[in-house]
Amino acid sequence: MTRALHGDTPAGRASPMAERIPEETLAEIRARISIVEVISAYVPLRKAGRSHTGLCPFHSESTPSFSVNEEGGFFHCFGCGVGGDVFKFVMLIENMSFPEALRRLADKAGIALRETAGGETYDANARDRAVLHEIHELAAKVYAAQLGGTSEGRAARAYLADRGLTDEVVAQFRLGYAPAEGMALTRRLTEAGFAPELAEKSGLVLRDAEGNRRFDRFRRRIIFPIQSDTGKVVAFGARALGDDQPKYLNSPETPIYTKSRVLYHMNRAGSDIRKLDYAILVEGYMDCIAVASCGIENVVASCGTSLTESQIRLLSRYSRRVVVNYDPDSAGVQATERSLTLLLEGGFEAKVLALPGGLDPHSFIRKQGVASYRERLAAAPSYIDYLTDRAAAKNDLNTPEGKVAAANAVLPFLTKVPNPLLRAELTNRVAERLHVDERLLREELRRAAGEGRKEIKVSATAPVSKANPAERHLLKAFLENDELAEEFLAKLIEEGDVAGLVTEGLFKQILNARSQIEKFDITKLEDSLSPEDRRLVYELLMSPMESSGRDELLSCTRALRRRKLEHEGQKLQAAIRAAEREKDSTRLGELLRAKARLDKELAQLRGA
């Protein structure tokens, strides 16, 4: 019996190799390896009855619709419809042909494939890719040898040393140098017997306009090998020494390299990303190396391109949590916002680390040290707080127009959140931080999302909420329920959770009135209330809204505590900026540790 189903070529024909492999061999491979184990290396799976489920790696989703059946040996996504056996999965996830996937799985199963001597001609594309991998591996060795083996290379090595890169780091990242004369690699590839056509196909060798002379693409440049997530060298990034332009030059796309599908350092970062359950995303090679060489290995870079959907799918195999740490200049801010849009659509939980002083990660670590970087990493705010703080800083929140402008700056990112419950919670947080009416903002968000708008149409005279829903539920309960008032009211005031609210005075007056009389009577309180508080009290007492139970009140108290902590966080952030300006490292360390503790408490409250 021959194999055709899983070896189909793009044109629909059975792969010649599939026809050569007995079905018994394919069955033996399937029997020796676990499809769940193979797929779990790319997708976090959870046991669900007789199957395992997870988020599909082939399309963006926030609710798992991807299922793997161990007993049947197949996978299927109920969202996008893709499915097949373990061979099909490896072909899709690694962008491989059937013969390449077959070899990989046969190696994993410990099965030797028997082919005739002439069998290598069965797949020209697979053969070319194999040779291109060999060319890139040899090129990496040639560039590395140049870095330490010639006077020109040693000058380049001195440049790297001046940037803080030790010999160990240079070796770890396989850095190299392309000499100025521009023939070193071309000659070496010719000596190794590689066909000139394949040397050109690698993108590392060019031909002059007349077609008579071949020469190296990279000349007088520091070389950064780019490896696939499986560790194979597939391309190079090159930084010019001196004034040569462009400053950075990358390999072109080839049969083994599509830049939108590769994340720099993923081959080393993957295991740490899985273990820590988050990735750090930076812009450039040097930033990535600087962070990783400090022992923070869960860092990747997007290889000189804007983050793409393919890169996000690659990242999602390891974690759905990411800290975006791009440069803080205007281009970096724009790149951060573009990345956040894609990450949110992909169901990621995102934070943003914006380093002070206009410093990129590499410069910051060199000037401030890795301990300071770790502290800031731990205190990185959620993307919604980062965006809201930026919007608040750019607009005057003391005016209705400023509130609307700030809300409109954040709105496009809220509409990208696929989960409706999470989107509603984030809307409430934005409304609270910008001091706009929560219900009005949520309704406008719903309309804008439904109509595909990127801004809300709230009038400049939009009303500011006097009491948010949490305050209203608590006040109504404390006015009507003696037991709940005794359990919660005094503690709320003592711990400062109502401090700064427009209803703070009303909470205190209710507590004072209850402490002076045995049986609380609203009429005893009425004369001491302002007209605004009196109106609110009677509005609550006459409201058809049911008085909240204990569980609902616990939720409301947590909401007020979150508001208090977020306000404290804003003050801490301002103090951190002041300490940075004053270069007070002792005070800065204390503030960052306080911010980290506060963020930890906030995270616990949000997860409660």
Stockholm file with secondary structure:
# STOCKHOLM 1.0

chainA/1-608         MTRALHGDTPAGRASPMAERIPEETLAEIRARISIVEVISAYVPLRKAGRSHTGLCPFHSESTPSFSVNEEGGFFHCFGCGVGGDVFKFVMLIENMSFPEALRRLADKAGIALRETAGGETYDANARDRAVLHEIHELAAKVYAAQLGGTSEGRAARAYLADRGLTDEVVAQFRLGYAPAEGMALTRRLTEAGFAPELAEKSGLVLRDAEGNRRFDRFRRRIIFPIQSDTGKVVAFGARALGDDQPKYLNSPETPIYTKSRVLYHMNRAGSDIRKLDYAILVEGYMDCIAVASCGIENVVASCGTSLTESQIRLLSRYSRRVVVNYDPDSAGVQATERSLTLLLEGGFEAKVLALPGGLDPHSFIRKQGVASYRERLAAAPSYIDYLTDRAAAKNDLNTPEGKVAAANAVLPFLTKVPNPLLRAELTNRVAERLHVDERLLREELRRAAGEGRKEIKVSATAPVSKANPAERHLLKAFLENDELAEEFLAKLIEEGDVAGLVTEGLFKQILNARSQIEKFDITKLEDSLSPEDRRLVYELLMSPMESSGRDELLSCTRALRRRKLEHEGQKLQAAIRAAEREKDSTRLGELLRAKARLDKELAQLRGA
#=GR chainA/1-608 SS CBCCGGGBCTTSCBCHHHHHSBHHHHHHHHHHSCHHHHHHTTSCCEEETTEEEECCTTSCCSSCCEEEETTTTEEEETTTCCEECHHHHHHHHHTCCHHHHHHHHHHHHTCCCCCCGGGGGGCHHHHHHHHHHHHHHHHHHHHHHHHHHSHHHHHHHHHHHHTTCCHHHHHHTTCEEECTTSCHHHHHHHHTTCCHHHHHHTTSEEECTTSSCEEESCCSEEEEEEECTTSCEEEEEEEESTTCSSSEEECCCBTTBCGGGCCBTHHHHHHHHHHHTCEEEESSHHHHHHHHTTTCCCEEECTTSCCCHHHHHHHHTTCSEEEECCCSSHHHHHHHHHHHHHHHHTTCEEEECCCGGGCCHHHHHHHHCHHHHHHHHHTCCBHHHHHHHHHHHHSCTTSHHHHHHHHHHHHHHHTTCCCHHHHHHHHHHHHHHHTCCHHHHHHHHHHHHHHTCSSCCCCTTCCCCSSCHHHHHHHHHHHHCHHHHHHHHHHHHHTTTTTTCTTHHHHHHHHHHHHHCSSCCHHHHHTTSCHHHHHHHHHHHTCCSCCCCHHHHHHHHHHHHHHHHHHHHHHHHHHHHHHHHHTCHHHHHHHHHHHHHHHHHHHHHHHC
#=GC SS_cons         CBCCGGGBCTTSCBCHHHHHSBHHHHHHHHHHSCHHHHHHTTSCCEEETTEEEECCTTSCCSSCCEEEETTTTEEEETTTCCEECHHHHHHHHHTCCHHHHHHHHHHHHTCCCCCCGGGGGGCHHHHHHHHHHHHHHHHHHHHHHHHHHSHHHHHHHHHHHHTTCCHHHHHHTTCEEECTTSCHHHHHHHHTTCCHHHHHHTTSEEECTTSSCEEESCCSEEEEEEECTTSCEEEEEEEESTTCSSSEEECCCBTTBCGGGCCBTHHHHHHHHHHHTCEEEESSHHHHHHHHTTTCCCEEECTTSCCCHHHHHHHHTTCSEEEECCCSSHHHHHHHHHHHHHHHHTTCEEEECCCGGGCCHHHHHHHHCHHHHHHHHHTCCBHHHHHHHHHHHHSCTTSHHHHHHHHHHHHHHHTTCCCHHHHHHHHHHHHHHHTCCHHHHHHHHHHHHHHTCSSCCCCTTCCCCSSCHHHHHHHHHHHHCHHHHHHHHHHHHHTTTTTTCTTHHHHHHHHHHHHHCSSCCHHHHHTTSCHHHHHHHHHHHTCCSCCCCHHHHHHHHHHHHHHHHHHHHHHHHHHHHHHHHHTCHHHHHHHHHHHHHHHHHHHHHHHC
//
